[in-house]
């Protein structure tokens, strides 16, 4: 792998490296959702992935690629939950101690998921830069190896294996819609998908409450954007990732942002029609079409990546009953 980008070969090598340890999640044709979304609907349900999230792909590829000496030092990462859980399980597989720095308002389900896998949790500020200061201070003190959730090219390559599966299952898919936080997933997906099918459309989606990539695309360069409380807590991003952004700028066709109302409606739509429990961060792609932020054709075959399902189940129940979650509970 080159040290400043990701290639199709990197993604293919990642697929071979991790194939025994992950699930090839299905590509589900959901005709019941076509009326609401006005397109041909295909869901990629990564909540069915090991650890309940696509993050297992990138974490495994990165940690399996470390030297024995790097793993012996232990691993540290910052996460909103899903990357940390994936690293914790990879730690079990490689007998590596894993430390995860989480925001202090992380949903309890995500904290417990990491601790149950033997991960050591340290709670820090919601502010990303402050949390990474904690990571670097702890790394300097303890000598841990850092596995970044989206700046690491090995992580991006691992996430890109998802696109290989989509195109293996349906080579004529027209569009892939990707939830975006730091940018590790969409950079890997776009790299693999565009190399295999140059005319495929790749769309990134964020919550309007945290839309640094959307604003950066409009500005033509990376910019910082404020972050407000959101149902899509897993997509919080104040500024685009330094390493993913050039890849994304080159390969992604469109970025849109969605409202909290449409995110909540999409959680309910997916549960009712596809019988899948997706965390709100997963649902922003569906929300983009439901809320008319993303224009699609009736004959367009659209793959919506449902990234994860690790959220407070009681809160999901509230959304299904059209109850509003107090803003004070959101991150």
N, C-alpha and C positions, 0 to 999 in steps of 0.2 A: 504493500500500500504506500502510495506517495504520502509525504508528510503534510501536504497542504490541500488535499482534496479527497474525494471518494469516487471510485470508478465502478462500472458494472462488474469488473473482475473482482473487486474488493467485496461487493455484495454477494457474488456467487461463491466466493471462498468462505464468506461468513455463513452462508446457507449450509455448506458442507460441514463447517465446524460445529454448528449448533443443532443440526437436524435431528439428532437422537434425543435431544433434551427439550424440544419445544413441540407444540402442536401445529400442524397445518390446519389452521382454522378454516371453516367452510366459507364459501361465497354464497350467500342466501338470496335467492330471487324472491322478493316480497311484493307480490301482485296486490296485496291488500293495501299497500301504501301508495300505489300509483295514482289513485284519485286525488289524494291530498297533496302529492308532490308533483304531479303532472309530468312524470318521466318514468323510464324503466328503472326500477329500484333494486339495487343489489347491496346487501349489507355484509361487511367484513367484521364479524363479531369477536374482537380481541379480548372481550371480557371472558371468553372461553379459553383464553391462552393460559399457560402455566402462570401462577400468581395473579391471574385476573387482569392482565394488562399486556399490551405490546412491548412494554419496557423490558421484558425478559429477553427479547431478541438481542437488543443492543448491549445489555449488561453482560449476558453470557459471552457474546463475541469479544467484548473488551476484556473481561476477566480471564477468559480462556487464553487470550493472547498475551497476557502478562507473563513475565519470567517468574520462575519459582522464587527467586530472591524478592521480587516485587510483591508477590502474594504473601510471603512470609512476614513482611512488614505489617500486614493488615491493610485493609482498604477503608477509605473514608469518602463519603459523597454528601452532597446536599440534594434535597429532594422535597417535593410536595407530597410524596408518599409512594407513588408507584415505582419510580426508579430505585428508591431505597429498598422496597420489598423485593424487587428483582435481584438487586445486589446481594441482599441477605440470603436468598436461596442459592445464588451462585456461590456464595461463601460456604454454604453447607457442602455443595458439590466439590469444592476445591479445598475444603478444610481451612478456610481463610476467615480471620476475624473481620467483621464488617461494622463500621460505625456510620450512622446516618444522622445528619443534622437536618431536622425538620422545623418548619415554622411552629411557633407555640400554639397556633390556632388550627393545627391540622386535625381533621376529623379523627375521632378515636378509633374508628375501624382501620384506618391506615396505620396508626401507631401500633395497635395490637397486632396487625398483620406482620409488621417488621419484627416486633419483639418475639412473636411466636416462632419465627424462623431463626431466632438466635441473634438477630441484629441488635447492636447497642444503639439506643436512640438518645440523641442530645437535642433538646428543644432550644430554638433560637428565635430571633426576630422574623416577622413576616417579610421585612425588607430584604430583597435578594442580596444586595451588596453587603449588608451587615452579616447575613448568614454565611456568606462566603469568607468574610473576614474571620469568622469563627472556625471555618473549615481549615483555612490556611494556618491560623495560629495553632490549632490542634495538630495539624499535619507536621508543622515545624517542631512541635514539642515531642510528638510520639513517633515521628518518622513514617507515618502511614503513606500508602500510595493512593493518589486521588483518581477516582473514576468519575469523570464529569458526565452529567446526564445528557448533554447535547453538544458540547464543544469537542468531544472526543470523536475522532474520525472512525475508530473501530465501533463505537456506539452507533454512529450514523449508518455504517455499513450493515450492522446487525438489524437495525430498524428497516432498512431497505429490502430485507428478505420478504417482508410482507407484500411488496409489490410483485416479486417473483411469483408468489402464490396466486395473487389476483390474476395475473396474465396467464399463468398456467391453467387456471380454472376457466377463464374466459378471455381469449386472446383479442376479441373484438370489443372489449369495453371501451367506451368513448371518453369517460371522465372519471378521475379519482378525486374525491373531496376529503381533505385531511384536516383534522383539528390541529392547531398550532399553538405551542407554548414557546419553548426555547428554540425550536426549529430542527431538532435532531431527527424526528420522524419524517417530516416532509422533505428534508434534504436527501435522506436515503431513498425514500420512495420515488422522488422525482428523478434521481440519478438512475435508478434501475429501470423505471417505467419509460422514461424518454429514450434511453439507450435501446430498449427492446422495441418500442413503438413510438417513434418520433412525433407522430401526429396526435398522441393522446393528450388530453387536457388535464392539467394538475391545478387544483384550486385549494388555497389555504384559507382556513376560517378561524377567527378569534371572536371572543366576546367583546362587545363595545366597551366593557369596563376595563379591558386590558388589551389594547390593540396596537402595540408598538410596530408589528410587522405591517399592518394595514397602513399606518401613518408613514412608515418608512418607504413603502412602495409608492405612495402618493408623492412623497418628497424626493424620491430618487436616490436616497442614501439613508443609512441607519439613523434613526432619531429616537430619543427617549420619550415615553408616554406615561402619563399617570396611571396608577392601578387602583381601581375601586373594588369594593366587595362584590363578589360574583358567585353565582352557582357553579361556574366553571373554574373552581379553585385550582385545578391541575394545569390550567393554561396561563397562569399569571406570568407576565413577562414585561418588564419595564423597558427593556432595550433588546433588539435582535441579537442573537448569538454571533460572536465575531467570526467564527469558522463556518457556521451554516449559512450566514447571510449571502456571501458571494455565490454559493451554489444555488441557493433559492432564487436570488435575483436573476440568475441566468436561465433557470429551468422552469420556474413556477409561472403559470399563465395569469393567474388572478388571485387577489386577496379580498375577502369581504369580512365584515364584522356584524355580529348579531346581537339582538336585545335579550335581556333576561327573560322577558315574557315568552319569546319564541323558543328559548332554550328549554324552559319549563314545559311548554306545549310539546316539544319534540321528545322529551323524556317519556311523557305520557303516550304519545303516538307510537313510539317504538315498543313500549310495554304492551299496549293494547293490541297492536297489529302484528308485531313480530314475536311477541312473548319473550322479549329480552329485557333484562334489567341492566341498563347502561347508566353510568354516572353522567351528570350533566356535561362535563368536559367532553365526553364522547359524542354528544348529541348536537354540537354546534353546526356540523355539516348539514344535517337534516334541517336544523333551524334556519340555515341560510336559504334553503329552497322554500321551506314553509313560509318564511317571512318575506319572500320575494327579493332578498338581497342578492341571490344568485339566480340568474335566468337560465332555464333549461328548456329543451324541446321535449315534446311528448314521446318521440321515438329515441331519445338519447339514453344510452345505457350508462347509468351513473352508479359508481361504487362509493358508498359512504363508509369510511373507516370508523368503526365504533371502538375507540381506543382502549376502554377499560370499564370495569364495573365495581371498583373498590370505593364505595361511598357509604355514608351513614344510611342504613336501610330504612330507618324511621323517617329520615328526611325525604327519601325517595317516595315513601308511602304518603307523605304530606303532599308532594307534587302530584301524585296520582289522584289525590282527592281535591286537587285545585286549591290547596292551602298554601299560603305564602310562608316561606321560611324567614324568620326574623333576620334582618341585615346584620345584627350583632353576632349571629352565629356563623356568618359567612366570612371567608377570607378573601 
